[in-house]
Amino acid sequence: MVQCDKSKCCCQRAALLISGIIFTFVAVCHLWRVFSGQVIMLGDNAIPNWVSIVGIVVASIMAILNFCALKCPKCKAANPNCSSS
């Protein structure tokens, strides 16, 4: 079994938190685009709203997985004193 030192666990937990926040932000931006009716152009082509709906789903799932990984009992047991918990 691999042992985990405190600094490595805290860095991993910080990375999970930051990426979870970023994915949440991306999902909110896609949600805003869908409800505001904002048109995004790529060259002469308008990007359809279903692309943002897929973006909402994917980014939300990724954010949820990141936040769930933060609450993983195995991670907490490996490093109960990590300040980012």
Secondary structure as UniProt FT lines:
FT   HELIX           6..36
FT   STRAND          40..42
FT   TURN            43..44
FT   STRAND          45..47
FT   HELIX           49..70
FT   HELIX           73..78
FT   TURN            80..81
FT   TURN            83..84
//
